[in-house]
Amino acid sequence: MRIIMLPLLLMLLLSSILFAAEGDSLEAGVNPGYHEQPAWFKESFLDLGEDIAEAKAAGKRVLLYFYQDGCPYCARLLEDNFGNKAIADKTRKHFDVIALNIWGDREVTLPSGKTMTEKHFAESLKVQYTPTLVFLDEQGKAVARLNGYYAPHKFEVVLDYVAGRHEKEMKLAEYYARRNPVAASGKLNPEPFFLPHPLRLADNRRESWRPLLVLFEQKACQPCDELHKDIFGREPVVTSLSNFDIAQVDMRSTNKLQTPDGRELPARKWAAELGIQYAPSLVFFDAGGKEIFRSEAYLKAFHLHAVLDYVATGAWRHQPNFQRFVQHRADVLRAKGFTVDLMK
């Protein structure tokens, strides 16, 4: 299942530098319900062609905010990020923010004139996390996409990247690394369970029954360091990782590798072909070398563990929406008396 955007919004997928949620945890079992959105969000008729044109005329860009009620990460975005005056002022100055409920029934009109409900629009964009934020340029093309919650200082970097039109110069991951030159270790983090280099991924697909997880990283990447230090050191996560063949790819390297479909390409060219914009990004392939899911995010342990189980168990075949899978998983654990904190 290759994740593809509508012609309107070409996906730059994740998690991304995508960073995990930070800060105080929420009490287990608390459903925050609906969260009041800032009054300065645009009151849109959801005619995206008109919205893009109006934003362009005002020297702004459109920011689509996909949310759902009861989402603790959405609450953190609204309270910690947009509750920060400097971030709110910067967002208001450079963007028209349009909120879309991933389960909503309001009609959305695309620039092409095609109409669909909010929930079908979210589904067409493969929105798997809330909040998901899609930043559009003046032609309606996605120039950045955040699949999940970013802490305020990290979120502001993305605002600056899109507001400054820096996508014309460099990828978001590179821009972030330049803004935070001493934040990362400056090296890749090897793991004993990674496939050896040079990578022969088509050969691996012919020889192995396990799904393939390709972990796209880069050397100047603090979230990559955190992923290995804080998450890959946990026994339940490592146990789930044992269900996969795992390849680490430096997304900026010129070294060649064999792709799952048998081509010989420089790593950076393959990453660009897949639309990898962020580090770390996790891309999963089936036994035939076909992409089945991706998580462009550095997620906290609960969500990363859920991603691994979502793919390893084959649940993606029966439940195409990962968000529903995660919620059901949390509900089952809570029903059994386990404490579930989505922010850890």
C-alpha positions in Angstrom: 0.0 0.0 0.0 2.1 2.9 -1.3 0.9 6.0 0.5 0.0 8.6 -2.1 -1.6 11.9 -1.9 -4.3 13.3 -4.2 -2.9 15.4 -7.0 -3.8 18.4 -4.8 -1.5 17.3 -2.0 1.5 15.3 -2.7 2.6 13.6 0.5 5.9 14.5 1.9 5.7 12.1 4.4 6.7 11.8 8.3 7.5 11.4 12.5 9.7 13.3 9.6 12.0 14.7 11.6 8.6 13.9 13.3 9.2 14.4 17.0 7.3 12.7 19.9 5.2 14.4 22.5 7.0 15.9 25.4 6.0 17.2 28.8 3.7 16.1 31.6 1.7 12.9 31.1 -2.0 12.7 31.2 -3.9 10.6 33.7 -4.8 7.2 32.4 -8.4 6.9 31.2 -9.0 10.6 30.9 -10.9 11.5 27.7 -10.3 15.2 27.0 -13.3 15.3 24.7 -13.7 18.3 22.4 -11.0 21.0 22.7 -11.9 24.6 21.9 -9.9 25.9 18.9 -8.4 29.4 18.8 -10.8 32.0 17.6 -8.2 33.1 15.0 -8.5 29.8 13.1 -10.1 30.5 9.7 -13.9 30.1 9.4 -13.7 28.3 6.1 -16.5 27.1 3.8 -13.9 24.3 3.0 -13.6 25.3 -0.6 -9.8 24.7 -0.7 -9.3 26.5 -4.0 -10.8 29.7 -2.6 -8.9 29.3 0.7 -5.6 28.9 -1.2 -6.3 31.9 -3.4 -7.3 34.1 -0.4 -4.2 33.1 1.6 -2.0 33.8 -1.4 -3.5 37.3 -1.8 -2.7 38.0 1.8 0.8 36.8 1.5 0.0 33.7 3.6 -0.1 29.9 3.1 -2.8 27.4 4.1 -2.3 25.0 7.0 -4.7 22.1 7.3 -5.1 20.8 10.8 -6.6 17.3 11.1 -8.0 16.5 14.6 -10.4 14.3 16.5 -12.2 14.7 19.7 -10.6 13.1 22.7 -7.1 13.3 21.3 -4.5 14.2 24.0 -1.9 15.2 21.4 -4.4 17.7 19.8 -5.0 19.1 23.2 -1.2 19.6 23.7 -1.0 21.3 20.3 -3.8 23.8 21.1 -2.7 24.5 24.7 1.1 24.3 24.6 1.9 25.4 21.0 -1.0 27.7 20.0 -1.2 28.8 23.6 2.3 30.3 23.2 1.8 33.9 22.1 5.0 34.0 20.0 4.0 30.8 18.1 0.4 31.9 17.8 1.4 35.3 16.4 3.8 33.7 13.9 1.2 31.2 12.8 -1.5 33.9 12.4 0.9 36.1 10.4 2.0 33.5 7.9 -0.9 30.9 7.7 -4.6 30.5 7.4 -5.3 27.5 9.7 -8.3 25.3 8.7 -9.5 22.6 11.1 -10.8 19.3 9.7 -12.3 16.5 11.8 -11.0 13.2 10.6 -14.4 11.7 11.3 -16.4 14.7 10.1 -19.2 14.9 7.5 -18.8 18.5 6.4 -18.3 18.8 2.6 -14.8 19.7 1.3 -14.3 21.1 -2.2 -11.0 20.5 -3.8 -9.5 23.0 -6.3 -10.5 20.5 -9.0 -14.1 20.9 -8.0 -14.4 17.4 -6.6 -16.2 17.2 -3.3 -16.0 14.7 -0.4 -16.6 14.6 3.3 -13.9 15.5 5.8 -13.5 11.9 6.8 -13.1 10.8 3.2 -10.7 13.6 2.5 -8.6 12.6 5.6 -8.7 9.0 4.4 -7.6 10.0 0.9 -4.6 11.7 2.4 -3.8 8.7 4.5 -4.1 10.6 7.8 -3.2 8.0 10.4 -2.4 10.3 13.4 -4.0 13.2 15.1 -3.0 15.9 15.0 -1.8 15.8 11.4 -0.8 19.2 9.9 -0.4 19.7 6.1 1.2 22.9 4.9 0.2 23.9 1.4 2.0 26.2 -1.0 0.4 28.6 -3.4 -0.4 25.9 -5.9 -2.0 23.6 -3.3 1.0 21.3 -3.0 2.0 19.9 0.4 5.4 21.3 1.2 5.6 19.9 4.8 3.5 17.5 6.8 3.6 16.7 10.5 2.1 13.4 11.5 1.7 13.9 15.2 2.6 16.3 18.0 5.7 18.5 17.9 6.9 20.2 21.1 6.7 24.1 20.7 10.4 24.7 20.0 10.4 22.0 17.3 7.1 23.1 15.9 8.4 26.6 15.5 11.2 25.4 13.3 8.7 23.9 10.9 6.7 27.2 10.8 9.8 29.1 9.9 10.7 26.5 7.2 7.4 26.8 5.5 6.8 30.6 6.1 10.3 31.3 4.7 9.7 29.2 1.5 12.8 27.2 2.4 11.5 24.1 0.7 12.9 25.6 -2.5 16.4 25.3 -1.0 16.5 22.2 1.2 14.5 19.5 2.8 13.0 20.0 6.2 15.4 17.5 7.9 18.4 19.5 6.6 16.9 22.8 7.7 16.2 21.5 11.2 19.8 20.2 11.5 21.1 23.6 10.5 18.9 25.3 13.1 20.1 22.8 15.7 23.8 22.1 14.8 24.8 20.8 18.2 21.7 18.9 19.1 22.6 15.6 17.5 25.4 13.1 17.9 26.5 13.5 14.3 26.6 9.8 13.6 24.3 6.9 12.9 23.4 4.5 15.7 24.1 0.9 14.7 22.1 -1.9 16.3 23.1 -5.6 16.4 19.8 -6.7 14.7 20.2 -4.5 11.6 20.9 -6.1 8.2 24.6 -5.9 7.1 25.8 -3.4 4.5 25.9 -3.3 1.6 22.2 -3.7 1.7 20.6 -6.2 -0.7 17.0 -5.7 0.0 15.5 -7.5 -3.0 17.6 -10.6 -2.1 16.4 -10.3 1.4 12.7 -10.2 0.3 13.3 -13.5 -1.7 14.9 -15.2 1.3 12.9 -14.0 4.3 9.3 -14.5 5.5 9.5 -11.5 7.8 8.3 -8.0 6.8 11.0 -5.6 6.1 11.4 -2.4 8.1 13.6 0.3 6.5 14.7 2.9 9.0 15.6 6.1 7.2 17.9 8.2 9.3 20.7 10.8 9.0 23.7 11.6 11.1 22.7 15.0 12.3 19.4 13.9 13.9 18.5 14.3 17.5 15.2 12.4 17.2 17.2 9.5 15.7 19.5 9.5 18.7 16.5 9.5 21.0 14.9 6.7 19.2 17.8 4.4 19.7 18.6 5.5 23.2 15.2 5.8 24.7 13.0 3.4 22.7 15.1 0.7 21.2 16.4 0.0 24.6 13.1 -1.2 25.9 12.5 -5.0 26.0 8.9 -5.0 24.7 9.9 -2.9 21.7 12.9 -5.0 20.9 10.8 -8.1 21.1 8.4 -6.6 18.6 11.3 -5.6 16.4 12.4 -9.3 16.2 9.4 -9.9 13.9 11.1 -7.8 11.2 14.2 -7.7 9.0 15.5 -4.2 9.7 17.7 -2.1 7.4 19.2 1.2 8.4 19.6 3.7 5.5 21.4 7.0 5.7 18.9 9.1 3.7 21.6 11.5 2.6 24.2 9.0 1.6 25.5 8.6 -2.0 26.4 4.9 -1.4 24.4 2.5 -3.5 22.1 -0.2 -2.3 19.7 -2.7 -3.8 16.1 -1.6 -3.4 13.3 -4.1 -2.6 12.3 -4.1 -6.2 15.9 -5.0 -7.3 17.3 -1.7 -8.6 20.7 -0.4 -7.7 20.4 3.2 -6.4 22.2 5.7 -4.2 20.5 5.8 -0.8 19.7 9.5 -1.1 18.0 9.0 -4.6 15.9 6.1 -3.2 14.8 8.2 -0.2 13.9 11.1 -2.5 12.0 8.7 -4.8 10.0 7.5 -1.8 9.3 11.1 -0.7 11.2 10.7 2.5 11.4 14.2 4.1 12.0 13.5 7.7 14.4 11.5 9.9 13.7 9.1 11.3 11.1 7.6 9.0 10.0 4.0 9.2 8.8 2.3 6.0 7.5 -1.2 5.9 7.6 -3.6 3.0 5.9 -7.0 2.5 7.5 -10.2 1.3 7.2 -9.1 -2.3 8.9 -5.8 -1.7 5.8 -3.7 -1.8 5.4 -0.8 0.7 2.5 -1.5 3.1 2.8 1.2 5.7 5.0 4.0 6.9 5.4 6.0 10.0 7.3 9.2 9.3 7.7 9.9 13.0 9.7 9.5 16.1 7.0 8.2 18.4 6.8 7.5 22.0 7.1 3.9 23.1 3.3 3.1 23.2 2.7 4.3 19.7 5.9 2.9 18.2 5.1 -0.5 19.7 1.6 -0.2 18.2 3.0 0.6 14.8 5.2 -2.6 14.9 2.3 -4.7 16.0 0.0 -3.1 13.4 2.3 -4.4 10.7 3.6 -7.6 12.2 0.1 -9.0 13.0 -1.3 -8.1 9.6 -3.9 -5.8 11.2 -3.3 -3.2 8.4 -5.1 -5.5 6.0 -8.3 -5.4 8.0 -8.2 -2.0 9.7 -6.8 0.6 7.2 -7.0 3.4 9.8 -4.1 3.1 12.3 -5.7 5.7 14.6 -8.6 3.3 15.2 -6.2 0.4 15.8 -4.3 2.4 18.4 -7.5 3.5 20.2 -8.9 -0.1 20.3 -5.5 -1.3 21.6 -5.6 1.3 24.4 -9.2 0.5 25.3 -8.5 -3.3 25.6 -5.5 -2.6 27.8 -7.4 -0.3 30.1 -10.3 -2.8 30.3 -7.8 -5.3 31.6 -6.6 -2.9 34.3 -3.4 -1.7 32.7 -2.4 1.9 32.9 -2.1 3.4 29.4 -0.4 6.7 29.0 -0.3 7.8 25.3 2.2 10.5 26.1 5.0 8.1 27.2 
